[in-house]
Structures are given as structure tokens and as C-alpha cells.
Amino acid sequence: MAKRRRKQDQPEIVRRDGGLGAYFVNTGSTKRKGVATYAELVAWGTRAGVLTAGAAEHLGRAAAERPGDAAAVTARALELRACLRRILLALATGGAPAAADLAALNA
């Protein structure tokens, strides 16, 4: 991934050039529109280059057919994002990530 200059409103520890995980953590920022719904998660995946347009369309149709599954995926993604943020914050401040966060990340 090409390095990008850090925007002023991005905390130092969650820069886009920090990789896909940090890019996903950035979607939880209160300073810009984030990812809070299944549709936004799929759109982010497309922008991030992890989903093709065809895959995004397929996922959109599947979500319409199984909204409960889409809600569960969204909840898990948001939990993962919060977990990643706590891990990155701990590491950036010289601390150790919580065992529970590492376990959740590796689950």
C-alpha cells in the first residue's frame, strides 16, 4: 500500500499507511463519516480494495435476503474494530494489549 500523508485529524496511531487494520480502525472516528451499517461496511471493503464490485453487489443481495445475518456480521465487525483500536492504543502508548482483546482478535 502506498504511503499517504497523515491528515491532522487522524490520531498518530491509526494512520492509513499503518495497514488495512489501522485503516479499518479509522472508520470509527467521530471526526468523519464512519462505518456503522452493513451497507457502509461493504462500501468500505470496496474502497479498501478487499471486495470487488461484484462481490459487493452479491453481499448486498444476500443482506436483503438475510438481514439478521447481515446485522450479526456488522456487530462482529464493529466489535473487532473496537478491539483493534484498543490494541493499537495500548501499543502506541508503550503498554501491553489486554489479554481479552488479543483473545478476541484471535478468535
C-alpha positions in Angstrom: 0.0 0.0 0.0 1.4 3.4 -0.9 2.2 5.7 2.0 -0.1 8.7 2.4 0.5 11.9 4.3 -1.2 11.9 7.7 -4.2 14.2 8.0 -4.3 16.5 11.0 -7.5 14.9 12.4 -6.1 11.4 12.4 -4.5 10.2 15.7 -0.9 9.2 15.1 -1.5 5.6 15.9 -4.2 5.0 13.3 -2.8 6.4 10.1 -4.0 4.9 6.8 -0.4 4.0 6.0 -0.5 1.7 9.0 -2.1 -1.1 7.0 -5.6 -2.4 6.5 -6.3 -2.9 10.2 -5.5 0.7 11.0 -7.5 1.9 8.0 -10.5 0.0 9.4 -10.0 1.5 12.9 -10.2 4.9 11.3 -13.7 4.1 10.2 -14.7 4.5 13.9 -13.6 8.1 14.0 -16.1 10.7 15.3 -14.4 13.3 13.1 -15.6 11.9 9.8 -18.3 9.6 8.5 -17.6 6.1 9.6 -18.8 2.6 9.2 -21.9 1.8 11.3 -24.1 -0.3 9.0 -23.7 -3.4 6.8 -24.0 -1.4 3.6 -21.3 1.0 4.9 -19.1 -1.9 5.8 -19.4 -3.4 2.3 -18.8 0.0 0.7 -15.7 0.4 2.9 -14.5 -3.0 1.8 -14.8 -2.0 -1.8 -12.9 1.3 -1.2 -10.2 -0.5 0.7 -9.7 -2.9 -2.2 -10.7 -6.1 -0.3 -14.0 -6.5 -2.2 -14.7 -6.3 -5.9 -17.8 -4.5 -7.1 -19.3 -7.9 -8.0 -18.7 -9.2 -4.5 -20.2 -6.1 -3.0 -23.3 -6.5 -5.1 -23.6 -10.1 -4.1 -23.3 -9.2 -0.4 -25.9 -6.5 -0.8 -28.4 -9.0 -2.2 -27.5 -11.6 0.5 -28.1 -9.0 3.2 -31.5 -8.1 1.8 -32.4 -11.8 1.9 -30.9 -12.4 5.4 -31.0 -9.2 7.4 -30.3 -11.0 10.6 -27.1 -12.4 9.3 -26.0 -9.0 8.0 -26.7 -7.4 11.4 -24.6 -10.1 13.1 -21.7 -9.6 10.7 -21.9 -5.8 11.3 -21.9 -6.3 15.1 -18.9 -8.5 14.9 -17.0 -6.1 12.6 -17.7 -3.2 15.0 -16.6 -5.3 17.9 -13.4 -6.2 16.0 -12.8 -2.5 15.2 -13.1 -1.5 18.8 -10.8 -4.3 19.8 -8.2 -3.3 17.2 -8.4 0.3 18.4 -7.7 -0.7 22.0 -4.7 -2.9 20.9 -3.2 -0.1 18.8 -3.7 2.5 21.5 -2.0 0.2 24.1 1.0 -0.4 21.8 1.3 3.2 20.8 1.4 4.3 24.4 4.0 1.7 25.4 1.6 -0.6 27.1 0.6 -4.1 26.5 -2.7 -5.0 24.9 -5.2 -6.6 27.2 -5.3 -10.4 27.1 -9.1 -10.3 26.4 -8.5 -8.1 23.3 -5.8 -10.4 22.0 -8.1 -13.4 22.5 -11.0 -11.6 20.8 -8.7 -10.7 17.9 -7.5 -14.3 17.5 -11.0 -15.9 17.9 
